[in-house]
């Protein structure tokens, strides 16, 4: 317990926040001042690998990374009866683990068993449009499970154990969710950007001749990729709406009150 408390204090210290800001401000330049020195003895491997790593770091949405980390730290370090929100979430995880164990027990209080909600979710899966794609289908099923699990009137008091107040606050943080969406969109772009770069790198078409290291895309390279419709991916409004419905279901659909532990 003392080890855990020391780690939480370190994570929640002003020094940790300064580290996050330094990390996100310097992220685009890491390749030039650290990784190149480590790999410079292998020129062939260095140019290909470093090119992809540098391109990725230069195109990460570091502002969104900073906001997500700072908002998450702010929530996790909030005081709670368990010491901090991080402690509350640890207890929530233990409760969920016990819930999973209970799902294997036949004769047990229904409020201690999630199988009824799980079976309702499977039944709902058969009703969904067959063409509903990932992740919309999974989000719709997640909302259904949350409603079935938390909305059962006779079990609301018991099921507060799986919904601590600080977790409710995290799910309700609009700025955090907005920037999480940005990171998902950014990850999608990076995946295709780096994949296309790996294929076209040696042709020279995508290099920036003005950059001595040769690790930046040329303007023509960017235009080529944008023309393929890959850069600037946006999460559809339907998907955003399904995600919001899933995370807000316990409160908006069930009137669930959080547990302060």
C-alpha positions in Angstrom: 0.0 0.0 0.0 2.8 2.4 0.8 4.5 1.6 -2.5 1.2 2.4 -4.3 0.7 5.7 -2.4 4.3 6.8 -3.3 3.6 6.1 -7.0 0.3 8.0 -6.9 2.0 11.0 -5.2 4.7 11.0 -7.9 2.2 10.7 -10.7 0.2 13.6 -9.2 3.1 15.9 -8.5 3.8 19.2 -10.4 6.9 17.6 -11.8 4.8 15.0 -13.6 2.7 17.7 -15.2 5.8 19.6 -16.3 7.1 16.3 -17.8 3.9 15.9 -19.8 4.2 19.4 -21.2 7.9 18.9 -22.1 7.1 15.6 -23.7 4.4 17.0 -26.0 6.4 20.1 -26.9 9.5 18.2 -27.8 7.8 15.2 -29.4 8.3 16.2 -33.1 12.1 16.5 -32.6 12.9 13.3 -30.7 14.1 11.4 -33.7 16.8 13.9 -34.6 18.5 14.2 -31.2 18.2 10.7 -29.8 17.2 7.9 -32.1 19.5 8.9 -35.0 22.5 8.7 -32.7 21.4 5.2 -31.6 21.0 3.9 -35.2 23.5 5.8 -37.2 25.9 2.8 -37.6 23.4 1.0 -39.8 22.8 3.5 -42.6 20.3 1.3 -44.6 18.2 0.5 -41.6 18.5 4.0 -40.2 17.1 5.8 -43.3 14.1 3.6 -43.7 13.2 3.2 -40.1 14.1 6.7 -39.0 12.2 8.1 -41.9 9.0 6.4 -40.8 9.5 7.2 -37.1 10.3 10.8 -37.7 7.4 11.2 -40.1 5.1 9.7 -37.5 6.3 11.9 -34.6 6.1 15.0 -36.8 2.5 14.3 -37.6 1.2 13.3 -34.1 -1.4 15.6 -32.8 0.7 16.5 -29.8 -1.8 19.2 -28.6 -4.5 16.5 -28.2 -2.0 14.2 -26.5 -1.2 16.9 -24.0 -4.8 17.7 -23.3 -5.7 14.0 -22.8 -2.8 13.4 -20.5 -3.4 16.5 -18.4 -7.1 16.0 -18.1 -6.6 12.4 -17.2 -4.1 13.2 -14.6 -6.4 15.8 -13.2 -9.2 13.3 -12.8 -7.0 10.4 -11.5 -5.4 12.7 -8.9 -8.7 14.0 -7.5 -9.1 13.2 -3.8 -11.6 10.4 -3.0 -12.4 8.2 0.1 -10.0 5.7 -1.4 -7.3 8.4 -1.4 -7.6 9.4 -5.0 -9.6 8.6 -8.1 -6.9 6.2 -9.1 -7.6 4.2 -5.9 -11.4 4.3 -6.6 -10.8 2.9 -10.1 -8.6 0.2 -8.7 -11.5 -0.8 -6.4 -13.9 -0.7 -9.3 -11.6 -3.0 -11.3 -11.6 -5.5 -8.3 -15.4 -5.3 -8.2 -15.6 -6.1 -11.9 -13.3 -9.0 -11.5 -15.6 -10.4 -8.8 -18.5 -9.8 -11.0 -16.9 -11.9 -13.7 -16.3 -14.7 -11.2 -19.9 -14.5 -10.1 -21.0 -15.0 -13.7 -19.8 -18.6 -13.4 -21.9 -19.3 -10.3 -25.3 -20.8 -10.8 -27.1 -20.2 -7.5 -26.3 -16.5 -6.8 -28.2 -13.3 -6.3 -29.2 -12.0 -9.7 -27.9 -8.5 -8.7 -24.5 -10.1 -8.3 -24.6 -11.7 -11.7 -24.2 -9.9 -15.1 -25.4 -12.8 -17.3 -29.0 -11.5 -17.6 -27.7 -8.2 -19.1 -25.2 -10.1 -21.2 -27.9 -12.4 -22.7 -30.1 -9.3 -23.3 -27.2 -7.8 -25.3 -26.9 -11.0 -27.4 -30.6 -10.9 -28.1 -30.3 -7.3 -29.2 -27.4 -8.2 -31.5 -29.8 -10.3 -33.5 -32.1 -7.3 -34.0 -29.4 -4.9 -35.3 -29.0 -4.2 -39.0 -26.8 -6.9 -40.5 -24.7 -4.3 -42.4 -23.9 -2.3 -39.3 -20.1 -2.1 -39.3 -17.4 -1.8 -36.7 -17.3 0.1 -34.4 -20.9 1.2 -34.5 -22.2 -2.3 -33.8 -20.0 -2.7 -30.8 -20.9 0.7 -29.4 -24.7 -0.1 -29.8 -24.2 -3.4 -28.0 -22.2 -1.7 -25.3 -25.1 0.8 -24.7 -27.6 -2.0 -24.6 -25.5 -3.9 -22.0 -25.1 -0.7 -19.9 -28.8 -0.1 -19.9 -29.7 -3.7 -19.1 -27.1 -3.8 -16.3 -27.6 -0.5 -14.6 -31.4 0.1 -15.2 -32.6 -2.9 -13.2 -34.4 -1.2 -10.4 -34.0 -3.8 -7.7 -30.2 -3.9 -8.3 -29.4 -0.2 -8.5 -27.9 0.0 -5.0 -25.7 -3.1 -5.6 -24.5 -1.9 -9.0 -23.4 1.4 -7.7 -20.2 -0.5 -6.8 -19.3 -0.5 -10.5 -19.8 3.2 -11.0 -17.7 5.4 -8.7 -18.3 9.1 -8.8 -14.9 10.0 -10.2 -15.5 7.5 -13.1 -18.7 9.3 -13.8 -16.8 12.6 -13.9 -14.2 11.2 -16.4 -17.0 9.9 -18.7 -18.6 13.3 -18.5 -15.5 15.4 -19.4 -16.4 16.8 -22.8 -12.9 18.3 -23.4 -11.3 14.9 -22.7 -13.6 13.0 -25.0 -13.2 15.6 -27.8 -9.5 15.2 -27.8 -9.7 11.5 -27.5 -11.7 11.5 -30.8 -8.9 13.7 -32.3 -6.3 11.1 -31.3 -8.3 8.3 -32.9 -8.6 10.3 -36.1 -4.9 11.1 -35.9 -4.0 7.5 -35.4 -6.0 6.5 -38.4 -4.2 9.1 -40.6 -0.8 8.0 -39.2 -1.5 4.4 -40.0 -2.1 5.0 -43.7 0.5 7.8 -43.9 3.3 5.5 -42.7 2.1 2.6 -44.8 2.1 4.6 -48.0 5.5 6.2 -47.1 7.1 2.7 -46.6 6.0 1.8 -50.2 7.0 5.1 -51.8 10.0 6.1 -49.7 12.8 4.8 -51.9 11.3 6.4 -55.1 12.2 9.8 -53.7 8.8 11.1 -54.6 7.8 11.8 -51.0 11.1 13.2 -49.7 11.7 16.8 -48.9 15.0 17.7 -50.7 15.4 20.7 -48.5 15.6 18.7 -45.3 19.2 17.3 -44.8 18.0 14.2 -43.0 15.5 13.5 -45.8 12.9 12.5 -43.1 10.1 15.0 -44.0 7.4 14.6 -46.7 7.7 16.9 -49.6 4.7 19.2 -50.4 4.0 16.9 -53.4 4.0 13.9 -51.1 1.4 15.4 -48.9 -0.8 16.4 -51.9 -0.5 12.8 -53.2 -1.7 11.3 -49.9 -4.5 13.8 -49.5 -5.6 13.0 -53.0 -6.0 9.4 -52.0 -8.5 10.6 -49.4 -6.5 9.3 -46.4 -5.4 12.4 -44.5 -7.9 14.3 -42.4 -10.1 11.3 -41.5 -13.1 12.3 -39.3 -15.1 10.0 -37.0 -18.7 10.0 -38.3 -21.4 11.8 -36.3 -23.3 8.5 -35.9 -20.3 6.8 -34.3 -19.7 9.8 -31.9 -23.4 9.7 -31.0 -23.3 6.0 -30.2 -20.2 6.4 -28.1 -21.9 9.2 -26.1 -25.0 7.1 -25.6 -23.0 4.2 -24.3 -20.9 6.1 -21.8 -23.9 8.2 -20.6 -26.4 5.3 -20.4 -26.1 4.7 -16.6 -27.0 8.3 -15.8 -29.2 9.5 -18.6 -31.1 6.3 -19.3 -31.1 4.7 -15.9 -30.8 7.6 -13.4 -27.9 5.8 -11.8 -26.4 7.5 -8.8 -22.6 7.1 -8.4 -20.9 5.5 -5.4 -18.5 7.6 -3.4 -15.7 5.3 -2.5 
